[in-house]
Amino acid sequence: MAEVMDKKDVVRVVIIEDYKLTRVGLKSTLNEYKHINVVGEAEDAAEGIKLVEDLKPDVVLMDLGLPGMNGLEATIKLKEKATSSKIIVLTSHERNDEVIAALGAGANAYCLKDITPETLSEVIRNVSEGACWVDAGVSSAALNFFPKPENVTLIHSTEVQDARAQLTERELEVLKHLVKGKSNTEIAKELIVSVHTAKAHVCSILQKLCVDDRVQAAVKAIKENII
């Protein structure tokens, strides 16, 4: 006789992924596990955010490379709405800056898409119970993200305002692109300026935010709500 799971032990999941084949595959695979019930799926961030608000799932599987609003921005939006849903970033991206940006945005786990179904099912269960999880392939970046206890400081709203006030409107635009993990060349193309100009803006941002590199700038922008 098949084991019957108590409803309270079943993790309700929403998948936000733009490729239909991937969504269908994830849904079919995850629903094979008795402790998981995929209750909804969306192909873009706007639809996904509404679905999460309506269904209030325990866990959201979030792709980063979504059209329009990307997965990082969607994660920030959901956290701003104080959703109780845990967010698992599921992506093929292994860039350290994206790992850090996702964690800084409030993601509870960062998984690469080559993860086995069995492992993903356990990550979903554990994250729903309050755990955090980072794929071993990007764990070094995650470890560098977390500050030592003695270095933790409280961020006051006045400090956030001061940080934002130091930046020009163009620098705030550039900072938004840094948060998305874009290179100087990509930023230059987006803003229709030279790479030299984009690099100059980045250097100015690092100096004004008192950080050493673009990754730290992105993390600070997210954690302190500068953008």
Secondary structure, DSSP 8 states (H G I E B T S, - for coil): ------GGGSEEEEEE-S-HHHHHHHHHHHTTSTTEEEEEEESSHHHHHHHHHHH--SEEEE-S--SSS-HHHHHHHHHHTT---EEEEEES---HHHHHHHHHHT-SEEEETT--HHHHHHHHHHHHTT--EE-GGGHHHHHHHS--GGG-----HHHHHHHHHHS-HHHHHHHHHHHTT--HHHHHHHHT--HHHHHHHHHHHHHHHT-SSHHHHHHHHHHTT--
